[in-house]
């Protein structure tokens, strides 16, 4: 894409004359730009005089509907080799001078489409039968041991107790499984809201009985737990138990990640593992790695970006980035040769085709090509 084409795309965005893909691409640029006060219109002669500066001015006019906490220090720069450099802590600006950018060679082949994921999940009932939630119509889905399961118009599934057989219900468990390229939201019988990330599973009772609420998580989920001081809520995942009374928190416990991370947004969380117990406050995160626990203050936006429709990278290496892409785009990743050490930071929309996101990452001297559903990374 030339700088003139980029300016044309930005102008068409401002007038609403863009496709859904073009809209997502422009808004992914905006996510990485801190807008200034409104600026005057730009004519063609000004574009000739200072193309890069005017691209930034056009970008400053964009007002996406959703408001997010963007990095203040990220800016968007126009690329010199026929592309747009979009991010740039994503591209580590200290590493990018004019000489370095000039060495980047654009790839002219059109990669196969790798669309983003969406609301996809399988619900497994206590009798072992399953329901594809993305295909199911809204309304009643099933009745499991006296508990009615419904799908709402927004796709969310909910539980409501309509039977009195508490003994049966205590031993009845459901499981929601999201595939790679899927995510889903549900409301448990106690009113707790759960957002389940891709390649994850959640096992839980159809209704909570006794003196505790206990579920099992594999992968990642964000919880808004209904408060009940008499029944603690416990999440068992990847060698740890997270216990709360009522709070908002995120648990990242993928088996292929080097550490399990529990991040607190509101309330109080206690994490137990191997006889060790630690409690954190809002804006803190517990990391469990190799049996050891550590606590650090964090930007909670990073932990919940996935739920809000964004990838959020902060000094992440290429393999960490690619694990996230593999889960969301349902692709395999293959590495060939010795991949250089690179770090990526920034925020970008999850609603764009994987090839667009990879084009952005390629400006960090990461070479790739796509074969069917496999992304091959090379030096």
Secondary structure, 3 states (H helix, E strand, C coil): CCHHHHHHHHHHHHHCCCCHHHHHHHHHHHHCCCCCCCCCCCCHHHHHHCHHHHHHHHHHCCCCCCCCCCCCCCCCEECCCCCEECCCCCCCHHHCCHHHHHCCCCCCCCCCCCCCCEECCEEECCCCCEEECCCCCCEEEEEECCEEEEECCCCCEEEEECCCCHHHHHCCEEEEEECCCEEEEEECCCCCEEEECCCEEEEEECCCCCCEEEEEEEEEEEEECCCCCCCEEEEEECCEEEEECCCEEEEEECCCCCCEEEEEEECCEEEEECCEEEEECCCEEEEEECCEEEEEECCHHHHHCCCCCEEEEEEECHHHHHHHHHHHHCCEEEEECCCCCCCEEEEEECCCCHHHHHHHHHHHCCEEEEECCEEEEEC
